[in-house]
Amino acid sequence: MPDAPLAAAPSRPLLPLAIAAPASAAAGLVLTTAFPALAWWPMVFVAVPLALVCLVGRRTWSAFLVGFAFGAAFFFVNLSFTARYLGPVPWIALSMLEALLTAACAILIALAYRWVPRVLPNAWGRLVVLPVVVAGLWTLREEVLGTFPYGGFPWGRIGVTQSNGPLADVASWVGMSGLSFLVVLVCAAAIEYVRLGRWRDLRAAVPTVVALVLLIAPPQFATTDAGSIRVGAVQGNGPAGYFDQRGPNDILRAQVEATRPLIGEDMDVLLWPEGGIDSDPTQNEATAGVLDTLADRIGAPLLVSAVTQRGAEYFNSSLLWEDGADNPVDTYDKRHPVPFGEYVPDRWLYRNFAPDLIDLIQREYTPGTSSPMFDVNGVGVGLAICFDVIYDDVIWEGAQAGAEVYMFQTNNADFRGTDENLQQLAFARMRAIETGRSVVNLSTVGTSQVIAPDGTTIDGLPADEAGQMLTDVPLRTGLTPAVVLGPWVKALLAWGSVVALLGFGLAMAIRRRSAARSTTPPSAGTGAAHSTTPAPEGTGVVDV
């Protein structure tokens, strides 16, 4: 790779603001096509470079505007399912928040494009360091959106777009954040290669090629075969939506009816989805009796879900129910209840803006603290309830606790007719690849699938139809590097890029101060000697 100093990168933007803002919005719209239902995974390699080019050379407020245009275009489309039942207010509020956070992080990327080439104007800085910092800052944006505010909402990550493509295997090594980083790294490195224009010097293409190899070459990390478990999974398609018309126990009745074809079949566990039971079986003896009878007739443990109450607190719970046992045998409570869906943070504040919507949410779900793993007759079953699946910590903790298979319970009834269930299914598929374990992703209303450790579909049920699956699901042991090193990879990529950017900012400040001092003539009366000898031609006070 050439190491001679390069001309400083132009300080002016590559695109005027009048073009960059709509182009950035177009990039956001293009990125939505990489997500389900379209799932055109190669489109990230169009959307990401276009978004980055629009930020090159921008100053703070124009970078904010360009970043906001990208974020608004992407999230208003990607999160449109949130308006399905509750109307435009939650959709606009969430999309605007995500867009504003995206805009704030866009400023950091613009600063990287201004500072790094000035501090490191050689080939190493332009072709290697700058793309690494930019990709890290993009990953930081995903981390910020996934943690702030109120626990964040890590939806729309670049890594998820690759769930049905050939690049997903690398997630087993570096996790979804690492996959996002590598995708953006390839795009950012290619941009710098093109900007430098050294087409005849093949060494200049080495960083882009290396990044591409890191993204494409690694096979999925191999976990160890541990046999199989026969799972009965039932999608009742009951009236489980928030506004669905229903009577007492209609959802339970739908689940029982859809389960009847499995009675008499040999299985190791029967799985029901989130929201598959109308009442709390830990408080309601009639409901508990139904589960007891079912466990007896099935001849296997039940893994069901219900809203449970302990004292004054409510939980969205997974329950392990066994015939003749002191039930429930084990309980997992949803780790990440959805803000403004399952509880209202700062209710006193937000009720002032939308009292009718806020008052719809009467029960406040408490976040769970128990381990997301059940021991089902000697088999470790990892758990996640609905949007738990989008949070890394729940999935990684389940694997570290001994999960050999995952069983995800969800209820997509509030989003019928949208692609929300397919986007969530893409997360489930990425979790299978990332952890090297099978996933049974079961919804009350669909789409439900059994996913192999390599991400392929073993079995499935269509949306909006009652049905059941009886599937021999592979078991795996052993931890992937993504599970072991995932938190460190996220911290290094995201927060390491912030430290690097601050370092370049400090170097720029020192340079400016040094330049200002060197160009300031000595003041009269300081005792400095004043030579009357003319300076040699071609030199001046800035020559050192």
C-alpha positions as CSV (number, residue, x, y, z in Angstrom):
1,M,0.0,0.0,0.0
2,P,1.4,3.4,-0.9
3,D,2.7,5.3,2.2
4,A,3.6,8.6,0.7
5,P,1.8,11.7,2.1
6,L,-1.3,12.5,0.2
7,A,-2.9,15.8,-0.5
8,A,-5.3,16.8,2.3
9,A,-8.9,15.7,1.7
10,P,-11.0,18.6,0.4
11,S,-12.6,20.5,3.2
12,R,-15.8,21.2,1.2
13,P,-18.6,18.7,1.0
14,L,-18.7,16.2,-1.9
15,L,-22.3,17.1,-2.5
16,P,-24.0,20.5,-1.9
17,L,-26.6,20.5,0.8
18,A,-29.5,20.9,-1.6
19,I,-28.5,17.5,-3.2
20,A,-27.1,15.8,-0.1
21,A,-30.3,16.0,2.0
22,P,-32.6,14.4,-0.5
23,A,-29.8,11.9,-1.5
24,S,-29.5,10.9,2.2
25,A,-33.2,10.5,2.4
26,A,-33.1,8.3,-0.7
27,A,-30.4,6.2,1.1
28,G,-32.7,5.7,4.0
29,L,-35.5,4.5,1.7
30,V,-33.1,2.2,-0.1
31,L,-32.0,0.7,3.2
32,T,-35.6,-0.3,4.0
33,T,-35.6,-2.6,1.0
34,A,-32.9,-4.7,2.6
35,F,-35.3,-5.6,5.5
36,P,-38.3,-7.9,5.3
37,A,-40.7,-8.2,3.6
38,L,-38.5,-7.4,0.5
39,A,-35.3,-8.6,2.2
40,W,-33.0,-7.5,-0.7
41,W,-29.8,-7.8,1.4
42,P,-27.4,-6.5,-1.3
43,M,-29.1,-3.1,-1.1
44,V,-27.1,-2.2,2.0
45,F,-24.1,-1.8,-0.3
46,V,-26.0,0.9,-2.1
47,A,-27.7,2.6,0.9
48,V,-24.7,2.8,3.2
49,P,-22.2,4.3,0.7
50,L,-24.8,6.9,-0.4
51,A,-25.4,7.8,3.2
52,L,-21.7,8.2,3.9
53,V,-20.9,10.2,0.8
54,C,-23.6,12.7,1.8
55,L,-21.7,13.3,5.1
56,V,-18.2,13.8,3.7
57,G,-17.0,17.4,4.3
58,R,-20.1,18.5,6.2
59,R,-20.0,20.8,9.2
60,T,-22.1,20.3,12.3
61,W,-25.6,21.5,11.5
62,S,-25.6,20.4,7.9
63,A,-24.4,17.0,9.0
64,F,-27.3,16.9,11.5
65,L,-29.8,17.8,8.8
66,V,-28.4,15.2,6.4
67,G,-28.4,12.5,9.1
68,F,-31.9,13.4,10.1
69,A,-33.1,13.1,6.5
70,F,-31.6,9.6,6.4
71,G,-33.0,8.5,9.7
72,A,-36.4,9.9,9.1
73,A,-36.8,8.3,5.7
74,F,-35.6,4.9,7.1
75,F,-37.5,4.8,10.4
76,F,-40.8,6.2,9.2
77,V,-41.0,3.3,6.7
78,N,-39.3,0.6,8.7
79,L,-41.4,1.3,11.8
80,S,-44.7,2.0,10.1
81,F,-46.1,-1.2,11.7
82,T,-46.4,0.7,15.0
83,A,-49.3,2.7,13.5
84,R,-51.3,-0.4,12.8
85,Y,-53.7,-0.1,15.8
86,L,-52.7,2.9,17.8
87,G,-52.6,5.4,15.0
88,P,-50.0,7.9,13.9
89,V,-48.9,9.3,17.3
90,P,-46.7,6.4,18.5
91,W,-45.3,5.9,15.0
92,I,-44.4,9.5,14.6
93,A,-43.0,9.8,18.1
94,L,-40.8,6.7,17.9
95,S,-39.6,7.4,14.3
96,M,-38.8,11.0,15.2
97,L,-36.8,10.0,18.2
98,E,-34.8,7.4,16.2
99,A,-34.2,10.0,13.5
100,L,-33.0,12.6,15.9
101,L,-30.5,10.2,17.5
102,T,-29.4,9.2,14.0
103,A,-28.8,12.8,13.2
104,A,-26.8,13.4,16.3
105,C,-24.5,10.4,15.5
106,A,-24.2,11.6,11.9
107,I,-22.3,14.7,13.3
108,L,-19.6,12.3,14.7
109,I,-19.2,10.6,11.3
110,A,-18.9,14.0,9.6
111,L,-16.2,15.0,12.2
112,A,-14.3,11.8,11.4
113,Y,-14.3,12.7,7.7
114,R,-12.9,16.2,8.5
115,W,-10.4,15.3,11.2
116,V,-8.8,12.0,10.4
117,P,-7.5,12.9,6.9
118,R,-5.9,16.1,8.3
119,V,-4.1,14.4,11.1
120,L,-3.2,11.3,9.0
121,P,-3.1,12.5,5.4
122,N,-1.1,9.5,4.2
123,A,-2.5,6.4,2.6
124,W,-2.7,4.5,5.9
125,G,-4.9,7.2,7.4
126,R,-7.1,7.7,4.4
127,L,-7.6,4.0,3.3
128,V,-7.5,2.2,6.7
129,V,-7.9,4.4,9.8
130,L,-10.7,6.6,8.4
131,P,-12.9,3.7,7.3
132,V,-12.4,1.9,10.6
133,V,-13.4,5.0,12.6
134,V,-16.4,5.6,10.4
135,A,-17.6,2.0,10.6
136,G,-17.1,2.1,14.4
137,L,-19.2,5.3,14.7
138,W,-22.0,3.7,12.7
139,T,-21.9,0.8,15.1
140,L,-22.0,3.3,18.0
141,R,-25.2,4.7,16.5
142,E,-26.8,1.3,16.6
143,E,-25.6,0.8,20.1
144,V,-27.0,4.2,21.2
145,L,-30.4,3.5,19.6
146,G,-30.4,0.0,21.2
147,T,-29.8,1.3,24.8
148,F,-31.3,4.9,25.0
149,P,-33.8,6.0,26.2
150,Y,-35.7,3.6,28.5
151,G,-33.5,0.6,27.4
152,G,-33.5,1.6,23.8
153,F,-35.0,-0.1,20.7
154,P,-32.3,-2.0,18.7
155,W,-34.5,-2.4,15.6
156,G,-33.2,-1.8,12.1
157,R,-29.6,-2.9,12.6
158,I,-27.5,-3.4,9.5
159,G,-26.5,-6.9,10.6
160,V,-30.2,-8.1,10.5
161,T,-30.4,-7.3,6.8
162,Q,-28.1,-10.2,6.1
163,S,-30.3,-12.9,7.7
164,N,-31.1,-14.4,4.3
165,G,-27.8,-13.7,2.6
166,P,-24.4,-15.3,2.3
167,L,-22.7,-12.9,4.7
168,A,-24.6,-13.9,7.9
169,D,-22.1,-16.6,8.9
170,V,-19.6,-14.0,10.2
171,A,-22.1,-13.1,12.9
172,S,-21.2,-16.3,14.7
173,W,-17.7,-14.8,15.2
174,V,-18.4,-11.2,15.9
175,G,-22.1,-10.9,16.6
176,M,-24.6,-8.7,14.8
177,S,-22.8,-5.5,15.8
178,G,-19.6,-6.9,14.4
179,L,-21.4,-7.8,11.2
180,S,-22.8,-4.2,10.9
181,F,-19.3,-2.9,11.4
182,L,-17.8,-5.1,8.7
183,V,-20.5,-4.2,6.2
184,V,-20.0,-0.4,6.8
185,L,-16.2,-0.9,6.8
186,V,-16.3,-2.4,3.3
187,C,-18.5,0.5,2.1
188,A,-16.3,3.2,3.8
189,A,-13.0,1.7,2.5
190,A,-14.4,1.5,-1.1
191,I,-15.4,5.2,-0.9
192,E,-11.9,6.2,0.1
193,Y,-10.4,4.1,-2.7
194,V,-12.6,5.8,-5.2
195,R,-11.9,9.3,-3.7
196,L,-8.2,8.8,-4.0
197,G,-8.5,7.8,-7.6
198,R,-5.3,5.7,-7.7
199,W,-6.7,3.1,-10.0
200,R,-3.4,1.9,-11.4
201,D,-1.9,1.3,-7.9
202,L,-3.4,-2.0,-6.9
203,R,-2.0,-1.5,-3.4
204,A,-4.5,1.2,-2.7
205,A,-7.3,-1.4,-3.1
206,V,-5.8,-3.7,-0.5
207,P,-7.8,-2.3,2.5
208,T,-11.1,-2.7,0.7
209,V,-10.2,-6.2,-0.4
210,V,-9.1,-7.2,3.1
211,A,-12.4,-5.9,4.6
212,L,-14.4,-7.7,2.0
213,V,-12.5,-11.0,2.7
214,L,-13.2,-10.6,6.4
215,L,-16.9,-10.2,5.6
216,I,-17.2,-13.1,3.1
217,A,-14.6,-15.7,3.9
218,P,-15.3,-16.9,7.5
219,P,-17.6,-20.0,7.6
220,Q,-20.1,-20.3,10.4
221,F,-18.4,-21.2,13.7
222,A,-19.2,-24.9,14.3
223,T,-21.0,-25.9,17.5
224,T,-21.2,-29.5,18.7
225,D,-24.1,-31.8,17.8
226,A,-26.0,-32.9,20.9
227,G,-28.8,-34.9,19.4
228,S,-32.4,-33.6,19.0
229,I,-35.6,-32.7,20.9
230,R,-39.1,-33.4,19.5
231,V,-41.1,-30.2,19.9
232,G,-44.8,-29.7,19.5
233,A,-45.5,-26.1,18.7
234,V,-49.0,-24.6,18.4
235,Q,-50.1,-21.4,16.7
236,G,-53.7,-20.9,17.9
237,N,-54.5,-17.8,15.8
238,G,-56.8,-16.7,18.6
239,P,-58.1,-13.1,19.2
240,A,-54.8,-12.1,20.9
241,G,-54.6,-8.5,19.7
242,Y,-55.1,-5.6,22.0
243,F,-58.3,-4.5,20.3
244,D,-59.6,-7.9,19.3
245,Q,-63.1,-8.7,20.4
246,R,-63.1,-11.7,22.7
247,G,-64.8,-13.3,25.6
248,P,-63.2,-14.9,28.7
249,N,-60.7,-17.7,27.8
250,D,-61.2,-17.3,24.0
251,I,-57.5,-17.3,23.4
252,L,-56.9,-20.3,25.7
253,R,-59.8,-22.1,23.9
254,A,-58.2,-21.4,20.5
255,Q,-54.8,-22.8,21.7
256,V,-56.4,-25.9,23.1
257,E,-58.4,-26.5,20.0
258,A,-55.3,-26.1,17.8
259,T,-53.4,-28.5,20.1
260,R,-55.8,-31.4,19.7
261,P,-54.2,-33.0,16.7
262,L,-51.0,-33.4,18.7
263,I,-52.6,-35.4,21.5
264,G,-51.3,-38.9,21.4
265,E,-48.2,-37.9,19.5
266,D,-44.8,-38.6,21.0
267,M,-43.0,-35.3,22.0
268,D,-40.5,-34.0,24.5
269,V,-42.1,-30.6,25.1
270,L,-45.2,-28.7,24.0
271,L,-44.6,-25.0,23.2
272,W,-47.3,-22.3,23.2
273,P,-46.7,-18.7,22.2
274,E,-46.7,-15.4,24.1
275,G,-50.3,-14.4,25.0
276,G,-51.6,-17.9,24.5
277,I,-53.4,-17.9,27.9
278,D,-56.0,-15.2,28.9
279,S,-55.7,-15.5,32.7
280,D,-52.9,-16.1,35.2
281,P,-52.6,-19.8,35.8
282,T,-50.7,-19.1,39.0
283,Q,-53.8,-17.4,40.4
284,N,-56.7,-18.9,38.5
285,E,-57.4,-22.5,39.5
286,A,-59.6,-23.3,36.4
287,T,-56.8,-22.2,34.0
288,A,-54.3,-24.2,36.0
289,G,-56.6,-27.2,35.8
290,V,-56.7,-27.0,32.0
291,L,-52.9,-27.0,31.8
292,D,-52.7,-29.9,34.3
293,T,-55.0,-31.9,32.2
294,L,-53.2,-31.0,29.0
295,A,-49.8,-32.0,30.4
296,D,-51.2,-35.3,31.4
297,R,-52.8,-36.0,28.0
298,I,-49.7,-34.8,26.1
299,G,-47.4,-36.8,28.4
300,A,-44.7,-34.0,28.1
301,P,-43.9,-30.7,29.8
302,L,-45.7,-27.5,28.6
303,L,-43.8,-24.3,27.9
304,V,-46.5,-21.7,28.0
305,S,-46.9,-17.9,28.4
306,A,-49.2,-15.7,30.5
307,V,-49.4,-12.4,32.4
308,T,-48.6,-13.3,36.0
309,Q,-49.0,-11.3,39.2
310,R,-46.9,-11.3,42.3
311,G,-48.0,-8.9,44.9
312,A,-48.7,-5.6,43.2
313,E,-46.4,-6.4,40.3
314,Y,-47.3,-7.8,36.9
315,F,-44.9,-9.8,34.6
316,N,-45.0,-11.1,31.1
317,S,-43.9,-14.7,31.9
318,S,-42.8,-18.0,30.4
319,L,-43.9,-20.9,32.5
320,L,-42.7,-24.5,32.6
321,W,-45.7,-26.7,33.5
322,E,-45.4,-30.4,34.2
323,D,-47.9,-33.1,35.0
324,G,-48.2,-33.8,38.8
325,A,-45.7,-31.1,39.8
326,D,-45.9,-28.1,42.0
327,N,-46.5,-25.7,39.0
328,P,-45.1,-23.7,37.6
329,V,-41.8,-25.7,37.8
330,D,-39.9,-22.7,36.5
331,T,-40.6,-19.1,35.5
332,Y,-38.9,-16.6,33.2
333,D,-40.1,-13.0,33.2
334,K,-39.6,-10.9,30.1
335,R,-36.4,-9.0,30.6
336,H,-37.2,-6.0,28.3
337,P,-40.9,-4.9,28.6
338,V,-41.7,-2.5,25.7
339,P,-41.9,1.2,26.8
340,F,-45.3,2.7,25.9
341,G,-46.5,-0.8,25.0
342,E,-46.2,-2.9,28.2
343,Y,-45.5,0.0,30.6
344,V,-45.4,3.8,30.6
345,P,-42.2,5.4,31.8
346,D,-42.7,8.8,33.3
347,R,-46.5,8.5,32.9
348,W,-47.0,11.8,34.7
349,L,-45.2,13.5,31.8
350,Y,-46.4,11.8,28.7
351,R,-50.0,11.7,29.8
352,N,-50.1,15.5,29.3
353,F,-49.5,15.0,25.6
354,A,-51.6,12.0,24.7
355,P,-53.9,11.1,27.7
356,D,-56.2,8.8,25.6
357,L,-53.3,6.7,24.4
358,I,-51.4,6.6,27.7
359,D,-54.6,5.6,29.6
360,L,-55.0,2.5,27.3
361,I,-52.0,1.0,29.1
362,Q,-53.4,0.1,32.5
363,R,-51.0,-2.6,33.7
364,E,-47.3,-1.8,34.2
365,Y,-45.1,-4.8,33.5
366,T,-42.0,-5.2,35.7
367,P,-38.7,-6.2,34.0
368,G,-37.7,-9.8,34.9
369,T,-34.4,-10.8,36.5
370,S,-34.4,-14.6,36.2
371,S,-32.2,-16.6,33.9
372,P,-33.6,-16.9,30.4
373,M,-33.1,-20.7,30.4
374,F,-35.2,-23.7,31.5
375,D,-34.0,-27.2,32.1
376,V,-36.6,-29.4,30.3
377,N,-35.9,-33.0,31.2
378,G,-32.1,-32.4,31.0
379,V,-32.2,-30.2,27.9
380,G,-31.3,-26.5,28.2
381,V,-33.9,-24.4,26.5
382,G,-33.0,-20.7,26.0
383,L,-35.9,-18.2,26.1
384,A,-36.9,-14.9,24.8
385,I,-40.4,-13.3,24.9
386,C,-41.3,-11.2,21.8
387,F,-39.0,-8.2,21.5
388,D,-36.5,-9.8,24.0
389,V,-35.1,-11.4,20.8
390,I,-33.7,-8.0,19.6
391,Y,-31.6,-7.6,22.8
392,D,-28.2,-9.2,22.7
393,D,-27.9,-9.7,26.5
394,V,-30.9,-12.1,26.8
395,I,-29.7,-14.3,24.0
396,W,-26.1,-14.5,25.1
397,E,-27.0,-15.1,28.7
398,G,-29.2,-18.0,27.7
399,A,-26.4,-19.7,25.8
400,Q,-23.9,-19.1,28.6
401,A,-26.4,-20.6,31.1
402,G,-26.5,-23.9,29.0
403,A,-29.1,-23.5,26.4
404,E,-28.9,-26.1,23.7
405,V,-31.9,-24.8,21.7
406,Y,-33.9,-21.6,21.8
407,M,-37.7,-21.3,22.0
408,F,-39.0,-17.8,21.3
409,Q,-42.6,-17.0,22.3
410,T,-44.2,-14.0,20.6
411,N,-47.5,-12.4,19.8
412,N,-47.7,-10.4,16.6
413,A,-51.5,-10.0,16.7
414,D,-51.3,-6.2,17.1
415,F,-49.4,-6.0,13.8
416,R,-51.5,-8.2,11.6
417,G,-51.2,-7.1,8.0
418,T,-47.7,-5.6,8.4
419,D,-44.2,-7.0,7.9
420,E,-43.4,-6.7,11.6
421,N,-43.6,-10.4,12.1
422,L,-41.1,-11.0,9.3
423,Q,-38.7,-8.5,10.6
424,Q,-38.8,-10.1,14.0
425,L,-38.4,-13.5,12.3
426,A,-35.2,-12.2,10.7
427,F,-33.8,-11.4,14.2
428,A,-34.7,-15.0,15.2
429,R,-32.8,-16.4,12.2
430,M,-29.8,-14.2,13.0
431,R,-29.8,-15.5,16.6
432,A,-29.7,-19.1,15.3
433,I,-26.6,-18.3,13.2
434,E,-25.0,-16.1,15.8
435,T,-25.3,-18.8,18.6
436,G,-25.1,-21.9,16.4
437,R,-28.3,-23.2,17.9
438,S,-31.8,-24.1,16.5
439,V,-34.6,-21.7,17.2
440,V,-38.3,-22.4,17.5
441,N,-39.9,-19.0,16.9
442,L,-43.6,-19.4,17.7
443,S,-46.2,-16.6,17.4
444,T,-49.9,-16.5,18.5
445,V,-50.9,-15.6,14.9
446,G,-47.7,-16.2,12.9
447,T,-45.4,-16.3,11.1
448,S,-44.0,-19.3,13.1
449,Q,-40.9,-21.2,12.1
450,V,-38.4,-23.8,13.3
451,I,-34.9,-22.6,12.2
452,A,-31.8,-24.8,12.1
453,P,-28.5,-23.7,13.6
454,D,-27.3,-22.6,10.1
455,G,-30.3,-20.4,9.6
456,T,-32.2,-22.6,7.2
457,T,-36.0,-23.3,7.8
458,I,-36.9,-26.7,9.0
459,D,-40.6,-26.2,9.5
460,G,-43.1,-23.4,9.5
461,L,-46.7,-22.2,9.7
462,P,-48.2,-19.3,7.7
463,A,-49.5,-16.2,9.3
464,D,-53.2,-15.8,10.3
465,E,-53.9,-19.6,10.3
466,A,-54.3,-22.0,13.2
467,G,-51.9,-24.9,13.1
468,Q,-49.3,-27.0,14.8
469,M,-45.8,-28.3,14.1
470,L,-44.2,-31.5,15.4
471,T,-40.6,-31.3,14.7
472,D,-37.3,-33.0,15.6
473,V,-35.2,-30.0,16.4
474,P,-31.4,-30.3,16.5
475,L,-29.5,-29.6,19.7
476,R,-26.1,-28.0,20.0
477,T,-23.5,-27.3,22.7
478,G,-20.5,-25.1,22.8
479,L,-20.3,-21.3,22.7
480,T,-19.5,-19.3,19.6
481,P,-17.0,-16.5,19.7
482,A,-19.9,-14.1,19.3
483,V,-21.5,-15.2,22.5
484,V,-18.1,-15.3,24.5
485,L,-16.7,-12.0,23.1
486,G,-19.9,-10.2,22.1
487,P,-19.9,-7.6,24.8
488,W,-16.2,-6.8,24.3
489,V,-16.6,-6.6,20.5
490,K,-19.5,-4.1,20.9
491,A,-17.6,-2.0,23.4
492,L,-14.4,-2.0,21.4
493,L,-16.1,-1.1,18.1
494,A,-18.5,1.5,19.4
495,W,-16.8,3.2,22.3
496,G,-13.3,2.6,20.9
497,S,-14.3,4.7,17.9
498,V,-15.4,7.5,20.2
499,V,-12.0,7.5,21.9
500,A,-10.3,7.5,18.6
501,L,-12.4,10.5,17.4
502,L,-11.7,12.4,20.5
503,G,-8.0,11.7,20.0
504,F,-8.1,13.1,16.5
505,G,-10.1,16.1,17.7
506,L,-7.4,16.8,20.3
507,A,-4.7,16.5,17.7
508,M,-6.5,19.0,15.5
509,A,-6.8,21.4,18.4
510,I,-3.1,21.1,19.2
511,R,-2.2,21.7,15.5
512,R,-4.4,24.8,15.3
513,R,-2.9,26.2,18.5
514,S,0.6,25.4,17.2
515,A,-0.1,27.0,13.8
516,A,-1.6,30.1,15.5
517,R,1.5,30.6,17.6
518,S,3.9,30.1,14.7
519,T,2.1,32.8,12.6
520,T,1.9,35.4,15.4
521,P,4.8,37.9,15.2
522,P,6.6,38.8,18.4
523,S,5.1,41.8,20.2
524,A,7.1,45.0,20.5
525,G,9.0,45.3,23.8
526,T,9.4,41.6,24.3
527,G,13.1,41.8,23.8
528,A,13.0,39.8,20.6
529,A,15.7,40.6,18.1
530,H,14.5,42.1,14.8
531,S,16.7,41.3,11.8
532,T,16.8,43.6,8.9
533,T,18.1,40.9,6.7
534,P,15.6,39.8,4.0
535,A,14.4,36.2,4.3
536,P,15.5,33.9,1.5
537,E,13.0,33.6,-1.4
538,G,10.4,31.0,-0.9
539,T,10.4,31.1,2.9
540,G,8.2,32.8,5.4
541,V,7.2,32.9,9.0
542,V,5.3,29.5,8.6
543,D,8.4,27.7,7.5
544,V,10.0,25.6,10.3
